[in-house]
Amino acid sequence: MKRTLDAPRRSPRGDLADRVAAVSSVVTIAGMIATPLLPQRGIGRRVLSSVVVTGMFATTAANATKRWGIGRAAAAATATALATGVVERIGTRTGLPFGRYAYTSALQPQIAHVPVIVPLAWFGMGLPSREAAHAALGDASTPAARIALGSAAMTAWDLFLDPQMVGEGFWAWARRGAYRGIPLSNFVGWFITGLGIMAMLEALLPPGEHEVASGVAGLESTDRADRRLVSEYGYMSVMQTLGFARFFRDPLVAAVGGAAMLPISAAAARNLLRGRA
C-alpha cells in the first residue's frame, strides 16, 4: 500500500550543524569561565581570547547554517568579516569611525595589522544581536527597527568587550577616554558600523526566509526569531555581567554593560516564551 504521507527526513547537514553548535558553545562558555582564573595579560588569557571568539563564531555560523542553509550562512559570514576587516583597517589608519587606536602584537595572526579574530567577532555577535533585537521587538519588529536595535544590542556588548580587551593589552587608545579609558567616540563608531552589519544581515539572512529549523529536509517560511541565536546573546549578557561583578571586580562595567544588554535579553526571552517572537 502506498503511503500518502512520508515521514520527515532528517537533514544530515542540520544534524552536523547541531553538533558543531553544541560543541562550540560549550567551548566558548568554558573559555569565558576559565579566563578570570588566569593571570591578566598572560599567554593563557591570550589563547583563551582566541578560543572564545573562535567558538562564538563557530556557534553562530552553525546556527545560521541550521536555519538559513550553508550557502547563505557562508555568504553572510564572509561579507561581514570582509567588511568589518576593512572598517578596522581604516579605523587604525585614520581614527574613523571609532577614534585613534592601534592593535598590539598580542593577538595573532594579523592581516594588515588587524587580528584575524576581530572580524570573526563582528559576525559571531552580530547575528545573535539581530535575532535578540527581533525577538525583543515582538510584534513591532520591522527591518528598520531590527537594524537600529540590533546595532544598539551589539554596541551594548562592547561596553564589556573594550574594557576587558584594553585591560589585556590587545589594543590601546591614543587618548584616554571617559569610560574606563575608552573614548565615547568608540561606541558611536560601533553603532554606525553595527547599522551596516545589520543591514547586510537583513539582506543576506532575512528572518522570514530560511530552511526548516528542526533539521527536516525542506523549506518553510516564518518570522519567528531563532531561539539558538537569541540564547547566544542571552548567555553572553549574563556571563559578562556576572564576570565583571564577581571575578574581574569591576562593578562599574558590570553595571553599565548589564544595564545595556540584560533588558534586551529579558525582553527577547519574555516574547519568545509568550510566543510573540
N, C-alpha and C positions, 0 to 999 in steps of 0.2 A: 504494500500500500504506500502510495506516495505521500510524503509529509507535506503538509500545507504551510507549516512554519518551521523554518530552520532554527536550530539552536544558535545562540550568539557565539560568534567565533572570536576567541581571544586574539589580540594582536601581539605577536612576538615583540614588535618594536615597543608597544605600550608596556609590556611586562619588563623589558630591559630598562626602559625609562624609569619605571617604578623602582627597580633595584638600584639604579645609579643615584636617583634622588634620595633614597633611603640611606645608602652608604655615605654619600657626600654630605648630607645634612648632619649625620652623626659625627663625621669628621670635623665639620665646621663647629658644631656645638662643643665637642671635646677640646678643640683647639682654643676656643674662647674661654673655656673653664680653666685650661692649663696656663694660659698667658699670664695672669697676675701672680702665679706661683713661681715664676722665673724672674731673675734679676732684670731690672729695666735697662734698656739699651744693650742687652746681651745678645749673643748669637741665637740663643733659644727663642727669644721673642721675635727676632727677625725671621727665623724659619717658620714659626707659628703664624706670623702675619701673612706670609705667603700661602701657608696651608689653609688658613681660614678664608682668605679671599678666593683661592682656587676652589675650595669646597663650596663656597657660596655661589660662585659662577657655575660650577657643575650642577648644583642643585637646581638653580634657576633654569639652566639650559635643558636639563632633563624634564623638569615640569612643563616647560614651554613645548618641548617635543611631544610630551604626552597629550597636551591639549591642542596644539596647532599643527603638529607634524614636523618632521625633521627639516624639511626644506624651509619653511617659514621661520622656524626657530633659529636655524643656522644663519639665515639672511639677517634676522634682527640682531643676533649676537655680533655678527661681523660688522654690520653697519654701525651699531652702537660703539663697538670697540674702535673702529677706524675713526669715526667722527670725534669721539672723546680723546683719542690719542692726538689728533690734530689740535683740538682745543687746548689740551695740556701743553703741547709743544709751543703753541702761540702764547699761552699763559706764561711759561717760563722765560720766553724771549722778550715779551712786550709788557707783561703785567696785566694784560686784559684777558678775561674779564674779572679775574679774581683779586688782583693786586700783585705786587712784586714778591715772588717766591722762587725757590730753587730746590730741586731734589738733591739729596746727598747720594753718596755711593752705597749706602746701607742696603737698599733693596736692589737685588739683581735677579735676572738680567734686565738691561735697559735698552731702549731703542730711542735714539735722538734725545738722550738724557732724561727719558721718561720711563720709570719702571714698568715692565710688561703687565704686572698685576693691576696697575691703576686703571687702564681701560676695561679690564675684566670686572673690576669692582663696580664700574658705572652700569654695566649690564646686569651684574649679579644682584644689585639692589634696585636698579631702575624698574625692572618689570614687577617685582613684588610691590614696589611703591605705587605703580599704576593700578595694580589689582587691589591693593588696600584702599586706594582712593576710590576706585569703582565700587567696592563693597561699602565703604563708609558713606558714600553719597546716596546709596539706595535708589529710590525712585527718581531722585533728582540727577542721576548720573547722565551726563551728556559728554560728547567728545571734548568740548571746551572746558567743562568742569573737571573732567578727569585729567586733562593736561595741566590745568592750574593746580589742583590739589595734589596730583601725583608729583609734580615738581616740588611743591611745598613739603610733601612727605619725604622726598629724597633729601632735600636740604636739611630737614629736621635730623636726619641720620648724621649729617656732617657735624652737627653740634656735639656729637660724641666722637666721631672719627678724627676730626682735625686736632683736638686737644691730645688725643692718645698718640697719634702718629707724630705730631711735633714733639711730644714728650719723649718718644722713642728715637728722635733724631733722624727720621726718614725724610723730612723736608723742613725748610726753615723760611721764615718771612724776613724780608729786608727791614721792616719796621714792626715793632711790637704793636699789637692791636688791643682793642678794648676787652676782648673775650679770651681769657687765658693766652694772651699774646697774639691772638689771631685777629686780623683786621675785619671789620664788619663788611667790607667790600667783598671778602671771600664768599660770604653767604649770598650776597646779591648775585655774584658770578655763578654760584651753584644753582640758584633759582633760574637764572637766564639759560644756563646750559641745560638744566633739567627740562625746561619748556621744549627745547629742541628734541631732547631724548624722548619725552612723552609723545610729541607729535610723530616721531618716527615709529614708535611702538603702536600708536593708533593706526598708522598706515599699514604696518607690516604684520601686526598681531592684533587685529580688531577683536574686541570682546565677543561680538556676535557671530564670528566665523571661526570654527575650529573643528578638529576631529573629536570623535566621541571620547569624553573624558574618562569613561570607565575602562577604556582599553579595548572595547569591542570594535571589530573592524567596521569601518563605515564613517559616515559624516552625520552631524546634526548641527542645528543652529540654536543657540541660546545666548542670552545676555548676562547670565549669571557669572559672578566673579569666581576665579579659580581658588578653591579653598587652600590648596597646597601653597600657592604663591602668597596668599594673604597670611598664612601661618608663618611663612618665612619672615615677613615684615613684623608679625606679632612677636615671635620669639626673639628677634633681634632687638626690638624695643624694650622688652622685659629684661633680657640679659644685659644689655648695655646699661640700663638704669641701675639694676642691682650691682653690676660690676663696678661702676663708678662710686656708688654709695657705700659698698661694703669692702671691696678689695682694692680699688685704686684710691680710695679715701679722698674723693673729690666731690663733696656734696653739691657744689655749685653746678658742675657739669651734669651730675645726676639729676638735679632739679630742673635745669634748663632743657636738657635733652629729653628727659622724661616728660616734661610738660608739653613738648612739641610732638613727640612720637606716640606716647601712650593714648591720648584721646583719639587719634586716627585709628589705632589698633582696636581700641574699645568699640568705637562706632562701627568698624568693619565687622568685628565679631558679633556685635548685637544684631546687625542687619542680616548676617549670614544665618544666625540661629533662628531669627524670625522669618526666614525665607524671603527677605526683601532685597537680597543682593545675590 
